[in-house]
Amino acid sequence: MDDHLDLVRTLGVLRTPTVLVVDGGGREVARMSGVVSDTQARQALSRVSTAGVELDGERQS
């Protein structure tokens, strides 16, 4: 964080670790701070629409 204070301020990161989940358009769809469980991570990732998003070089529908 110390090396990127401008980014920390722009993204509103208040503690570490902070995980941001963004969609294909770069919009934040979830934010988690502290220890993240597998369940929390999966729930956050489920908020990302996969329509038209490329994963591993393949278009997903």
Distance bins in CASP14 RR format, pairs under 12 A and 6 or more apart:
PFRMAT RR
TARGET T0000
AUTHOR 0000-0000-0000
RMODE 2
METHOD distances of the structure
MODEL  1
1 7 0 0 0 0 1 0 0 0 0 0 0
1 8 1 0 1 0 0 0 0 0 0 0 0
1 9 0 0 0 0 0 1 0 0 0 0 0
1 11 0 0 0 0 0 1 0 0 0 0 0
1 12 0 0 0 0 0 1 0 0 0 0 0
1 13 1 0 0 1 0 0 0 0 0 0 0
1 14 0 0 0 0 1 0 0 0 0 0 0
1 15 0 0 0 0 1 0 0 0 0 0 0
1 16 1 0 0 1 0 0 0 0 0 0 0
1 17 0 0 0 0 0 1 0 0 0 0 0
1 18 0 0 0 0 1 0 0 0 0 0 0
2 8 0 0 0 0 1 0 0 0 0 0 0
2 13 0 0 0 0 0 1 0 0 0 0 0
2 16 0 0 0 0 0 1 0 0 0 0 0
4 10 0 0 0 0 1 0 0 0 0 0 0
4 11 0 0 0 0 1 0 0 0 0 0 0
4 12 0 0 0 0 0 1 0 0 0 0 0
4 13 0 0 0 0 1 0 0 0 0 0 0
4 16 0 0 0 0 0 1 0 0 0 0 0
5 11 0 0 0 0 0 1 0 0 0 0 0
5 12 0 0 0 0 0 1 0 0 0 0 0
5 13 0 0 0 0 1 0 0 0 0 0 0
6 12 0 0 0 0 0 1 0 0 0 0 0
6 13 0 0 0 0 0 1 0 0 0 0 0
7 13 1 0 0 1 0 0 0 0 0 0 0
7 18 0 0 0 0 0 1 0 0 0 0 0
7 20 0 0 0 0 0 1 0 0 0 0 0
8 14 0 0 0 0 1 0 0 0 0 0 0
8 15 0 0 0 0 0 1 0 0 0 0 0
8 16 0 0 0 0 1 0 0 0 0 0 0
8 18 0 0 0 0 1 0 0 0 0 0 0
8 20 0 0 0 0 0 1 0 0 0 0 0
10 20 0 0 0 0 0 1 0 0 0 0 0
10 28 0 0 0 0 0 1 0 0 0 0 0
11 18 1 0 0 1 0 0 0 0 0 0 0
11 19 0 0 0 0 0 1 0 0 0 0 0
11 20 1 0 0 1 0 0 0 0 0 0 0
11 22 0 0 0 0 0 1 0 0 0 0 0
11 26 0 0 0 0 0 1 0 0 0 0 0
11 28 0 0 0 0 1 0 0 0 0 0 0
11 31 0 0 0 0 1 0 0 0 0 0 0
11 33 0 0 0 0 0 1 0 0 0 0 0
12 18 0 0 0 0 1 0 0 0 0 0 0
12 20 0 0 0 0 1 0 0 0 0 0 0
12 28 0 0 0 0 0 1 0 0 0 0 0
12 31 0 0 0 0 1 0 0 0 0 0 0
12 33 0 0 0 0 0 1 0 0 0 0 0
13 19 0 0 0 0 0 1 0 0 0 0 0
13 20 0 0 0 0 1 0 0 0 0 0 0
13 28 0 0 0 0 0 1 0 0 0 0 0
13 31 0 0 0 0 1 0 0 0 0 0 0
13 32 0 0 0 0 0 1 0 0 0 0 0
13 33 0 0 0 0 1 0 0 0 0 0 0
13 34 0 0 0 0 0 1 0 0 0 0 0
14 31 0 0 0 0 0 1 0 0 0 0 0
14 33 1 0 0 1 0 0 0 0 0 0 0
14 34 0 0 0 0 0 1 0 0 0 0 0
15 31 0 0 0 0 0 1 0 0 0 0 0
15 32 0 0 0 0 0 1 0 0 0 0 0
15 33 1 0 1 0 0 0 0 0 0 0 0
15 34 1 0 0 1 0 0 0 0 0 0 0
15 35 0 0 0 0 0 1 0 0 0 0 0
16 32 0 0 0 0 0 1 0 0 0 0 0
16 33 1 0 0 1 0 0 0 0 0 0 0
16 34 1 0 0 1 0 0 0 0 0 0 0
16 35 0 0 0 0 0 1 0 0 0 0 0
17 31 0 0 0 0 0 1 0 0 0 0 0
17 32 0 0 0 0 1 0 0 0 0 0 0
17 33 1 0 0 1 0 0 0 0 0 0 0
17 34 1 0 1 0 0 0 0 0 0 0 0
17 35 1 0 0 1 0 0 0 0 0 0 0
17 36 1 0 0 1 0 0 0 0 0 0 0
18 28 0 0 0 0 0 1 0 0 0 0 0
18 30 0 0 0 0 0 1 0 0 0 0 0
18 31 1 0 0 1 0 0 0 0 0 0 0
18 32 1 0 0 1 0 0 0 0 0 0 0
18 33 1 0 1 0 0 0 0 0 0 0 0
18 34 1 0 0 1 0 0 0 0 0 0 0
18 35 0 0 0 0 0 1 0 0 0 0 0
18 36 0 0 0 0 1 0 0 0 0 0 0
19 28 0 0 0 0 0 1 0 0 0 0 0
19 29 0 0 0 0 0 1 0 0 0 0 0
19 30 1 0 0 1 0 0 0 0 0 0 0
19 31 1 0 0 1 0 0 0 0 0 0 0
19 32 1 0 1 0 0 0 0 0 0 0 0
19 33 1 0 0 1 0 0 0 0 0 0 0
19 34 0 0 0 0 1 0 0 0 0 0 0
19 35 0 0 0 0 0 1 0 0 0 0 0
19 36 1 0 1 0 0 0 0 0 0 0 0
19 37 0 0 0 0 0 1 0 0 0 0 0
19 40 0 0 0 0 1 0 0 0 0 0 0
19 41 1 0 0 1 0 0 0 0 0 0 0
19 44 1 0 0 1 0 0 0 0 0 0 0
19 45 0 0 0 0 0 1 0 0 0 0 0
20 26 0 0 0 0 1 0 0 0 0 0 0
20 27 0 0 0 0 0 1 0 0 0 0 0
20 28 1 0 1 0 0 0 0 0 0 0 0
20 29 0 0 0 0 1 0 0 0 0 0 0
20 30 1 0 0 1 0 0 0 0 0 0 0
20 31 1 0 1 0 0 0 0 0 0 0 0
20 32 0 0 0 0 1 0 0 0 0 0 0
20 33 0 0 0 0 0 1 0 0 0 0 0
20 36 0 0 0 0 0 1 0 0 0 0 0
20 44 0 0 0 0 1 0 0 0 0 0 0
20 45 0 0 0 0 0 1 0 0 0 0 0
20 47 0 0 0 0 0 1 0 0 0 0 0
20 48 0 0 0 0 0 1 0 0 0 0 0
21 27 0 0 0 0 1 0 0 0 0 0 0
21 28 1 0 0 1 0 0 0 0 0 0 0
21 29 1 0 1 0 0 0 0 0 0 0 0
21 30 1 0 1 0 0 0 0 0 0 0 0
21 31 1 0 0 1 0 0 0 0 0 0 0
21 32 1 0 0 1 0 0 0 0 0 0 0
21 36 0 0 0 0 0 1 0 0 0 0 0
21 40 0 0 0 0 0 1 0 0 0 0 0
21 41 0 0 0 0 1 0 0 0 0 0 0
21 42 0 0 0 0 0 1 0 0 0 0 0
21 43 0 0 0 0 1 0 0 0 0 0 0
21 44 1 0 1 0 0 0 0 0 0 0 0
21 45 1 0 0 1 0 0 0 0 0 0 0
21 46 0 0 0 0 1 0 0 0 0 0 0
21 47 1 0 0 1 0 0 0 0 0 0 0
21 48 1 0 0 1 0 0 0 0 0 0 0
21 49 0 0 0 0 0 1 0 0 0 0 0
22 28 1 0 1 0 0 0 0 0 0 0 0
22 29 1 0 0 1 0 0 0 0 0 0 0
22 30 0 0 0 0 1 0 0 0 0 0 0
22 31 0 0 0 0 1 0 0 0 0 0 0
22 44 0 0 0 0 0 1 0 0 0 0 0
22 45 0 0 0 0 0 1 0 0 0 0 0
22 47 0 0 0 0 0 1 0 0 0 0 0
22 48 1 0 0 1 0 0 0 0 0 0 0
22 49 0 0 0 0 0 1 0 0 0 0 0
22 53 0 0 0 0 0 1 0 0 0 0 0
23 29 1 0 1 0 0 0 0 0 0 0 0
23 30 0 0 0 0 1 0 0 0 0 0 0
23 44 0 0 0 0 0 1 0 0 0 0 0
23 45 0 0 0 0 0 1 0 0 0 0 0
23 46 0 0 0 0 0 1 0 0 0 0 0
23 47 0 0 0 0 1 0 0 0 0 0 0
23 48 1 0 1 0 0 0 0 0 0 0 0
23 49 1 0 0 1 0 0 0 0 0 0 0
23 50 0 0 0 0 1 0 0 0 0 0 0
23 51 0 0 0 0 0 1 0 0 0 0 0
23 52 0 0 0 0 0 1 0 0 0 0 0
23 53 1 0 0 1 0 0 0 0 0 0 0
24 47 0 0 0 0 0 1 0 0 0 0 0
24 48 1 0 0 1 0 0 0 0 0 0 0
24 49 0 0 0 0 1 0 0 0 0 0 0
24 50 0 0 0 0 1 0 0 0 0 0 0
24 51 0 0 0 0 0 1 0 0 0 0 0
24 52 0 0 0 0 1 0 0 0 0 0 0
24 53 1 0 1 0 0 0 0 0 0 0 0
24 54 0 0 0 0 1 0 0 0 0 0 0
24 55 0 0 0 0 0 1 0 0 0 0 0
24 60 0 0 0 0 0 1 0 0 0 0 0
25 48 0 0 0 0 1 0 0 0 0 0 0
25 49 0 0 0 0 1 0 0 0 0 0 0
25 51 0 0 0 0 0 1 0 0 0 0 0
25 52 0 0 0 0 0 1 0 0 0 0 0
25 53 0 0 0 0 1 0 0 0 0 0 0
25 54 0 0 0 0 0 1 0 0 0 0 0
26 48 0 0 0 0 0 1 0 0 0 0 0
26 49 0 0 0 0 0 1 0 0 0 0 0
26 53 0 0 0 0 0 1 0 0 0 0 0
27 47 0 0 0 0 0 1 0 0 0 0 0
27 48 0 0 0 0 1 0 0 0 0 0 0
27 49 0 0 0 0 0 1 0 0 0 0 0
28 44 0 0 0 0 0 1 0 0 0 0 0
28 47 0 0 0 0 0 1 0 0 0 0 0
28 48 0 0 0 0 0 1 0 0 0 0 0
29 43 0 0 0 0 0 1 0 0 0 0 0
29 44 1 0 0 1 0 0 0 0 0 0 0
29 45 0 0 0 0 1 0 0 0 0 0 0
29 46 0 0 0 0 1 0 0 0 0 0 0
29 47 1 0 1 0 0 0 0 0 0 0 0
29 48 1 0 1 0 0 0 0 0 0 0 0
29 49 0 0 0 0 1 0 0 0 0 0 0
29 50 0 0 0 0 0 1 0 0 0 0 0
29 53 0 0 0 0 0 1 0 0 0 0 0
30 36 0 0 0 0 0 1 0 0 0 0 0
30 40 0 0 0 0 1 0 0 0 0 0 0
30 41 0 0 0 0 1 0 0 0 0 0 0
30 42 0 0 0 0 0 1 0 0 0 0 0
30 43 1 0 0 1 0 0 0 0 0 0 0
30 44 1 1 0 0 0 0 0 0 0 0 0
30 45 1 0 0 1 0 0 0 0 0 0 0
30 46 0 0 0 0 1 0 0 0 0 0 0
30 47 1 0 1 0 0 0 0 0 0 0 0
30 48 0 0 0 0 1 0 0 0 0 0 0
31 40 0 0 0 0 0 1 0 0 0 0 0
31 44 0 0 0 0 1 0 0 0 0 0 0
31 47 0 0 0 0 0 1 0 0 0 0 0
32 39 0 0 0 0 0 1 0 0 0 0 0
32 40 1 0 1 0 0 0 0 0 0 0 0
32 41 1 0 0 1 0 0 0 0 0 0 0
32 42 0 0 0 0 0 1 0 0 0 0 0
32 43 0 0 0 0 1 0 0 0 0 0 0
32 44 1 0 0 1 0 0 0 0 0 0 0
32 45 0 0 0 0 0 1 0 0 0 0 0
32 47 0 0 0 0 0 1 0 0 0 0 0
33 40 0 0 0 0 0 1 0 0 0 0 0
33 44 0 0 0 0 0 1 0 0 0 0 0
34 40 0 0 0 0 1 0 0 0 0 0 0
34 41 0 0 0 0 0 1 0 0 0 0 0
35 41 0 0 0 0 0 1 0 0 0 0 0
36 42 0 0 0 0 0 1 0 0 0 0 0
36 43 0 0 0 0 0 1 0 0 0 0 0
36 44 1 0 0 1 0 0 0 0 0 0 0
36 45 0 0 0 0 0 1 0 0 0 0 0
37 43 0 0 0 0 1 0 0 0 0 0 0
37 44 0 0 0 0 0 1 0 0 0 0 0
38 44 0 0 0 0 0 1 0 0 0 0 0
38 45 0 0 0 0 0 1 0 0 0 0 0
39 45 0 0 0 0 0 1 0 0 0 0 0
39 46 0 0 0 0 0 1 0 0 0 0 0
40 46 0 0 0 0 0 1 0 0 0 0 0
40 47 0 0 0 0 0 1 0 0 0 0 0
41 47 0 0 0 0 0 1 0 0 0 0 0
41 48 0 0 0 0 0 1 0 0 0 0 0
42 48 0 0 0 0 0 1 0 0 0 0 0
45 53 0 0 0 0 0 1 0 0 0 0 0
45 55 0 0 0 0 0 1 0 0 0 0 0
48 55 0 0 0 0 0 1 0 0 0 0 0
48 60 0 0 0 0 0 1 0 0 0 0 0
49 60 0 0 0 0 1 0 0 0 0 0 0
49 61 0 0 0 0 0 1 0 0 0 0 0
50 58 0 0 0 0 0 1 0 0 0 0 0
50 59 0 0 0 0 1 0 0 0 0 0 0
50 60 1 0 1 0 0 0 0 0 0 0 0
50 61 1 0 0 1 0 0 0 0 0 0 0
51 59 0 0 0 0 1 0 0 0 0 0 0
51 60 1 0 0 1 0 0 0 0 0 0 0
51 61 1 0 0 1 0 0 0 0 0 0 0
52 58 0 0 0 0 0 1 0 0 0 0 0
52 59 1 0 1 0 0 0 0 0 0 0 0
52 60 1 0 0 1 0 0 0 0 0 0 0
52 61 1 0 0 1 0 0 0 0 0 0 0
53 59 0 0 0 0 1 0 0 0 0 0 0
53 60 1 0 1 0 0 0 0 0 0 0 0
53 61 0 0 0 0 1 0 0 0 0 0 0
54 60 1 0 0 1 0 0 0 0 0 0 0
54 61 0 0 0 0 0 1 0 0 0 0 0
55 61 0 0 0 0 0 1 0 0 0 0 0
END
